[in-house]
Amino acid sequence: MSDDSLAETVDDVPKLAVGAGPAAGPLDVDLAGKTDPGKVRLLNEDHFHIVQFGRYLRTLMSSLPAGDAQEEVDRLGHGFIVADGIGGRSGGELASRLAIGLLIEFARQTPDWILGHEDRHLATVMDRFAERYRAVNQAVIAHAQSRPGLEGMGTTLSVAVSLGDDLLVTHIGDSRVYLHREGRLYRLTRDHTVTQAVPHPNRADAVRFRRVLTHAIGHAETGGEPDLYHYKLTDGDRLLLCTDGLTDMVDDDVIARELGRVPAAADACRTLVELALDRGGRDNVTVVVATYRFRPPAGATPPA
């Protein structure tokens, strides 16, 4: 589908999203994911993964005056990953599965519980994500080189991680992360394709190269160079992570309409996947949706 249908792009989002979130109180997240091989491909090379993690620090005993030691209690985080394998046959499916598994393992070894409002902490976490992408890329390349028939396998890898109202997005390839806010759809990522890299491609080149990736896990030169973004969430925001099996079949304005119309995350995932299938289902399609609801902090005065 053409990018002409986009109401807002990644350039517009920082002005709206960063700094727009509330002081985060208790948080409810309605989340779901769905993947389907589509109507043409026999093998599903897409994978998704959703995790929850915690930030918990409570003083049990201390001689310090009250308030001298900062505490964090029950601050839940969520992580969402979508990967679309490339390389054909078993290579693409293996690459996407391997990349997600490795990323989770690297994150487990260095948990990002320090993620918070301080800029220096956020910078540390973003540096860690970049390092993990580089490590995942090297591991996927090594795996492909060590086994016959896997040469050239790779995958897109798009990640959204939230803790409170902080949202970090790490991305490589042409799977996408969107933010739906107050009826409008904002794309938080850029496609790493030849068409997007050329300022003004002619129509023939745009069609020919729209699926050719300039960055992907498994590419020696570019696989370790993800885009990283920081945004702020606010009450009612919805995240959408998806592969191009959705966005090639369904325009952004239709996606925005359905995210605004269908309240439950599981139902929204099912609706979007069914739309892609109804319009041809030429590729594997994967969708992850998360809706954020911030409850007022304890003792907060409700608005008049």
MARKOL-711930 format. One record per residue (C-alpha): x, y, z. Coordinates in steps of 0.05 Angstrom, whole numbers, padded with zeros to 5 digits, always signed. Example, Ala and Ser with C-alpha at 12.3 -4.5 7.8 and 13.67 -1.06 7.14 Angstrom:
2
+00246-00090+00156+00273-00021+00143
***
This chain:
304
+00000+00000+00000+00024+00070-00013+00051+00114+00042+00008+00170+00014-00049+00147+00060-00009+00162+00122-00039+00219+00162+00022+00224+00206+00092+00194+00203+00149+00185+00251+00170+00258+00241+00104+00282+00270+00102+00237+00331+00155+00267+00377+00119+00334+00377+00056+00299+00401+00080+00239+00441+00143+00256+00478+00126+00292+00542+00051+00284+00531+00041+00227+00580+00012+00235+00650+00048+00221+00715+00038+00146+00709-00007+00116+00761-00030+00043+00762-00033+00015+00692-00079-00034+00657-00057-00063+00590-00103-00102+00545-00058-00140+00496-00062-00195+00444-00026-00222+00383-00046-00264+00323-00008-00293+00264-00033-00328+00201+00005-00359+00142-00042-00324+00092-00074-00353+00030-00012-00362-00014+00047-00384+00027+00050-00454+00057+00099-00435+00112+00090-00380+00163+00157-00344+00170+00128-00292+00218+00134-00296+00293+00112-00252+00351+00127-00252+00425+00097-00214+00483+00128-00209+00553+00115-00176+00619+00170-00156+00666+00173-00119+00733+00207-00063+00770+00201-00075+00844+00240-00045+00901+00210-00040+00971+00246-00022+01036+00236-00074+01090+00278-00044+01145+00321+00019+01149+00350+00070+01197+00343+00125+01144+00291+00179+01152+00228+00167+01112+00235+00189+01040+00312+00186+01038+00312+00121+00998+00270+00121+00935+00226+00061+00924+00193+00030+00862+00135-00016+00875+00095-00058+00826+00116-00020+00764+00101-00069+00708+00133-00067+00640+00112-00099+00575+00152-00119+00514+00126-00135+00444+00166-00165+00387+00147-00179+00314+00194-00212+00264+00184-00228+00191+00234-00279+00164+00267-00274+00096+00308-00326+00058+00256-00375+00034+00237-00445+00055+00258-00460+00127+00310-00404+00129+00262-00346+00141+00221-00382+00194+00285-00403+00230+00315-00333+00226+00254-00298+00256+00247-00351+00311+00321-00350+00327+00325-00274+00329+00267-00268+00379+00295-00324+00423+00364-00293+00424+00337-00223+00439+00297-00249+00498+00358-00287+00524+00403-00225+00519+00349-00183+00554+00343-00234+00609+00417-00229+00622+00414-00153+00629+00343-00134+00651+00323-00063+00638+00290-00051+00705+00328+00015+00710+00284+00043+00655+00256+00107+00682+00247+00181+00671+00320+00200+00679+00352+00214+00611+00417+00179+00630+00379+00115+00647+00340+00117+00583+00404+00127+00544+00434+00066+00578+00374+00023+00560+00374+00046+00488+00449+00031+00483+00434-00039+00509+00382-00050+00456+00430-00030+00402+00482-00077+00430+00431-00134+00432+00412-00123+00359+00485-00127+00340+00494-00191+00380+00431-00222+00350+00454-00203+00280+00522-00235+00290+00490-00299+00318+00441-00305+00260+00497-00295+00209+00540-00347+00244+00482-00397+00246+00470-00387+00171+00543-00397+00155+00548-00461+00195+00491-00498+00161+00480-00515+00087+00420-00484+00054+00412-00426+00102+00456-00375+00065+00421-00308+00060+00369-00321+00114+00349-00261+00155+00291-00226+00188+00259-00160+00205+00257-00146+00280+00212-00093+00311+00208-00084+00386+00166-00039+00431+00181-00038+00506+00141+00002+00556+00151+00015+00630+00100+00062+00660+00089+00116+00608+00157+00109+00576+00158+00074+00508+00221+00052+00472+00218+00027+00400+00275-00010+00367+00268-00029+00295+00301-00058+00233+00268-00079+00168+00198-00064+00142+00153-00091+00196+00120-00032+00230+00102-00002+00298+00042+00046+00301+00011+00088+00355-00064+00100+00353-00084+00161+00394-00150+00198+00395-00172+00169+00329-00107+00183+00292-00055+00133+00270+00019+00150+00276+00073+00107+00247+00131+00103+00295+00181+00068+00249+00211+00077+00180+00213+00021+00128+00285+00001+00112+00272-00011+00039+00306+00011-00025+00244+00050-00045+00244+00089+00021+00319+00102+00015+00311+00136-00053+00283+00207-00045+00239+00207-00108+00235+00138-00140+00197+00132-00206+00135+00088-00205+00169+00028-00237+00226+00028-00187+00179+00039-00129+00141-00024-00147+00203-00064-00164+00243-00048-00101+00189-00037-00048+00204-00105-00017+00280-00101-00022+00308-00087+00047+00368-00043+00061+00371-00065+00134+00354-00133+00164+00379-00181+00217+00425-00227+00179+00458-00172+00136+00531-00165+00155+00534-00091+00138+00468-00065+00164+00438-00118+00210+00468-00086+00272+00442-00016+00258+00372-00010+00286+00331+00054+00292+00316+00072+00365+00261+00119+00388+00233+00143+00455+00161+00165+00464+00112+00178+00520+00046+00141+00527-00018+00171+00551-00085+00143+00573-00122+00107+00517-00062+00098+00471-00060+00035+00429+00003+00003+00401+00002-00038+00337+00061-00080+00315+00052-00116+00248+00087-00147+00189+00079-00125+00117+00027-00179+00107-00021-00130+00139+00005-00064+00111+00011-00089+00039-00062-00109+00041-00096-00057+00085-00089+00019+00081-00070+00059+00142-00136+00096+00144-00173+00029+00148-00126+00005+00203-00139+00069+00241-00214+00061+00233-00213-00011+00259-00168+00006+00318-00217+00061+00337-00278+00017+00326-00259-00050+00359-00245-00042+00434-00216-00109+00455-00144-00123+00434-00158-00196+00415-00217-00175+00372-00176-00120+00339-00121-00170+00321-00172-00218+00292-00207-00163+00252-00142-00137+00222-00117-00206+00203-00184-00223+00171-00182-00158+00131-00113-00176+00103-00138-00246+00085-00202-00220+00053-00161-00174+00009-00117-00229-00017-00073-00253+00040-00012-00256-00006+00037-00260+00052+00041-00283+00123+00006-00233+00168+00021-00219+00241-00011-00168+00286+00001-00148+00359-00044-00097+00394-00037-00067+00463-00084-00015+00495-00059+00027+00554-00104+00052+00609-00073+00095+00664-00112+00098+00729-00101+00161+00772-00046+00152+00825-00071+00138+00895-00095+00202+00928-00099+00241+00863-00155+00291+00857-00201+00274+00800-00210+00329+00747-00268+00376+00756
***
